């Protein structure tokens, strides 16, 4: 970074003061908390995370120094929780991405499943499964639960990408069939009780942190899990 683009000493000092203010606000909110889902605590937590991250970045840019603090999920902090304090229903929104790394393995597993099918449609199903990876995907996801495919993805020729789980609160359970036509249209970030993300990008972030402190990489490839809201106030 050029000298012209570096933050000034005054900017770093101001960021440090902002951390102190945010820390005081967070402590005050915790001392006055009214329950596990206290909105003021969540807001103070997110403000402290943002202030600490800003200070860390300015400190590094100006002085090539880091803090000992690690704030998980600060970049993608959730908005303040605005759902019910005592939810009567929960919705789980799950997304898992896979790359079809080995199409032939995918096809072979689908054929095996179809051939083990005991009904009279087995030959027809096996033939369909042999046609294309697209048909094979339908066979496999029709046979196995998503959690089983996640745990055995390599057997099916799949490679894991990013995944996320949102736990959202609701006032009451939806009527049967109410949201089936558009199941993800009404996801409200302000009703997320907690979320958990798995991504290789967390490995990259860890590698960058190691570069700052040790001057070398050596991350073991484990992927981080980040939670919001539920852990924010605990």
C-alpha positions in Angstrom: 0.0 0.0 0.0 1.3 3.4 -0.9 2.0 6.0 1.8 -0.8 8.2 0.3 -3.3 5.5 0.8 -2.4 4.7 4.4 -4.6 5.8 7.2 -3.3 8.6 9.4 -2.3 8.1 13.0 -5.3 10.2 14.0 -7.6 7.8 12.1 -6.1 4.8 13.9 -6.5 6.6 17.3 -10.2 7.4 16.5 -10.8 3.8 15.6 -9.3 2.7 18.9 -11.6 5.2 20.7 -14.6 3.7 18.8 -13.6 0.2 20.1 -13.6 1.5 23.7 -17.0 3.1 23.2 -18.4 0.0 21.7 -16.9 -2.1 24.4 -18.6 0.1 27.1 -21.9 -0.1 25.3 -21.7 -3.9 25.0 -20.9 -4.3 28.7 -23.8 -2.0 29.6 -26.2 -4.0 27.4 -25.1 -7.3 28.9 -25.5 -5.9 32.5 -29.1 -4.8 31.7 -30.0 -7.8 29.5 -33.6 -9.0 29.9 -33.1 -12.5 28.5 -31.2 -14.7 26.1 -32.7 -13.0 23.0 -32.1 -9.4 24.2 -32.0 -7.2 21.0 -29.8 -4.6 22.7 -27.1 -7.2 23.4 -27.2 -8.4 19.8 -26.9 -4.8 18.4 -24.1 -4.0 20.8 -22.3 -7.2 19.9 -22.4 -6.4 16.2 -21.3 -2.8 16.8 -18.3 -4.0 18.8 -17.4 -6.6 16.2 -17.5 -3.9 13.4 -15.5 -1.5 15.5 -12.9 -4.1 16.4 -12.5 -5.2 12.8 -12.1 -1.6 11.6 -9.5 -0.9 14.2 -7.6 -4.1 13.3 -7.5 -3.2 9.6 -6.4 0.4 10.2 -3.8 -0.7 12.7 -2.3 -3.2 10.2 -2.4 -0.7 7.3 -0.7 2.0 9.3 1.7 0.1 11.6 1.8 -3.4 10.1 0.5 -4.7 13.5 -2.5 -6.8 14.5 -4.7 -7.2 17.6 -5.2 -10.5 19.4 -9.0 -10.4 18.8 -10.9 -12.6 16.4 -14.5 -11.6 15.7 -16.3 -14.4 13.8 -18.8 -13.3 11.1 -18.1 -9.5 11.4 -18.1 -9.0 7.6 -21.6 -10.6 7.2 -23.2 -9.5 10.4 -26.9 -10.0 10.6 -29.3 -7.2 11.1 -30.8 -6.8 14.6 -33.2 -9.6 15.4 -36.8 -8.5 15.0 -38.7 -11.8 15.4 -40.8 -13.0 18.3 -39.2 -13.2 21.8 -41.0 -16.6 22.3 -41.2 -18.2 18.9 -43.9 -20.9 18.5 -42.4 -22.3 15.3 -39.1 -22.6 13.5 -38.1 -22.8 9.9 -34.7 -24.3 8.8 -33.4 -23.0 5.5 -30.5 -25.1 4.1 -28.4 -24.6 1.1 -25.5 -27.0 0.1 -23.6 -26.6 -3.1 -21.8 -29.5 -4.8 -19.6 -29.8 -7.9 -20.1 -32.9 -10.0 -16.5 -33.9 -9.9 -16.8 -37.5 -11.2 -19.8 -37.9 -13.5 -19.0 -41.6 -14.1 -19.0 -42.4 -10.4 -22.3 -40.5 -10.1 -23.8 -42.6 -12.9 -22.5 -45.9 -11.4 -24.0 -45.2 -8.0 -27.4 -44.3 -9.6 -27.4 -47.5 -11.6 -26.6 -49.5 -8.5 -29.5 -47.9 -6.6 -31.9 -48.5 -9.5 -30.9 -52.1 -9.9 -31.4 -52.8 -6.2 -35.0 -51.4 -6.5 -37.3 -54.3 -5.9 -40.3 -53.1 -8.0 -41.0 -53.8 -11.5 -39.7 -50.5 -12.7 -36.1 -51.4 -11.8 -34.9 -52.0 -15.4 -36.6 -48.8 -16.6 -35.1 -46.8 -13.7 -31.7 -48.3 -14.3 -31.8 -47.3 -18.0 -32.9 -43.8 -17.1 -30.1 -43.5 -14.6 -27.6 -44.5 -17.2 -28.6 -41.8 -19.6 -27.1 -38.7 -18.0 -25.7 -37.2 -14.7 -29.0 -35.2 -14.6 -31.1 -38.3 -14.4 -28.6 -39.9 -12.0 -29.0 -36.9 -9.6 -32.7 -37.4 -9.5 -32.3 -41.1 -8.7 -29.8 -40.5 -5.9 -31.6 -37.6 -4.2 -34.8 -39.6 -4.5 -33.2 -42.5 -2.6 -31.0 -40.8 0.0 -31.7 -38.1 2.6 -29.7 -34.9 2.0 -27.8 -35.4 5.2 -26.6 -38.8 4.0 -25.5 -37.5 0.7 -23.6 -34.7 2.5 -21.8 -37.3 4.6 -21.1 -39.6 1.6 -20.7 -37.1 -1.1 -17.4 -38.4 -2.3 -19.0 -41.8 -2.9 -21.4 -40.2 -5.3 -18.7 -38.3 -7.3 -19.6 -34.9 -5.7 -17.3 -32.2 -4.3 -18.5 -30.0 -1.5 -18.9 -26.2 -2.1 -20.3 -23.7 0.4 -23.2 -24.5 2.7 -25.4 -22.5 5.0 -28.1 -23.2 7.6 -30.5 -20.5 8.7 -32.7 -21.1 11.8 -35.6 -18.6 11.6 -38.3 -17.9 14.1 -42.0 -17.7 13.4 -45.1 -16.7 15.3 -46.9 -19.9 14.3 -46.5 -22.9 12.0 -47.5 -22.3 8.4 -50.6 -24.0 7.1 -50.0 -27.3 5.2 -48.9 -26.6 1.7 -48.9 -22.8 2.3 -45.3 -22.1 1.1 -44.5 -25.1 -1.0 -44.8 -23.2 -4.4 -42.1 -20.7 -3.3 -40.4 -22.1 -0.2 -37.5 -19.5 -0.1 -39.3 -16.3 -1.0 -40.1 -15.2 2.5 -36.7 -15.7 4.2 -36.4 -12.7 6.5 -32.8 -12.0 7.8 -34.4 -10.1 10.8 -36.0 -13.3 12.0 -32.8 -15.4 11.9 -32.2 -16.9 15.4 -28.8 -18.2 14.3 -27.0 -19.2 11.1 -24.0 -21.5 10.4 -21.9 -21.1 7.3 -19.2 -23.5 6.0 -16.9 -22.2 3.2 -13.4 -22.6 1.9 -13.2 -18.8 2.1 -12.7 -19.1 5.8 -9.6 -21.2 5.1 -8.3 -18.3 2.9 -9.0 -15.8 5.7 -7.1 -18.0 8.2 -4.2 -18.2 5.8 -4.1 -14.4 5.4 -4.1 -14.1 9.2 -1.2 -16.6 9.5 0.7 -14.6 6.8 0.4 -11.5 9.0 1.6 -13.1 12.2 3.9 -15.9 11.1 4.9 -14.9 7.6 4.0 -18.3 6.2 1.0 -20.5 5.6 0.3 -23.9 6.9 -3.4 -24.2 7.4 -4.6 -27.7 7.8 -7.7 -27.3 5.5 -10.4 -27.4 8.2 -13.3 -25.2 7.3 -14.7 -22.7 9.8 -18.3 -22.6 11.1 -19.7 -19.1 12.0 -22.8 -18.5 14.1 -24.8 -15.3 14.5 -27.3 -14.0 17.0 -27.7 -17.2 19.1 -24.0 -17.0 20.2 -23.8 -13.3 20.1 -25.4 -12.7 23.4 -24.1 -15.7 25.2 
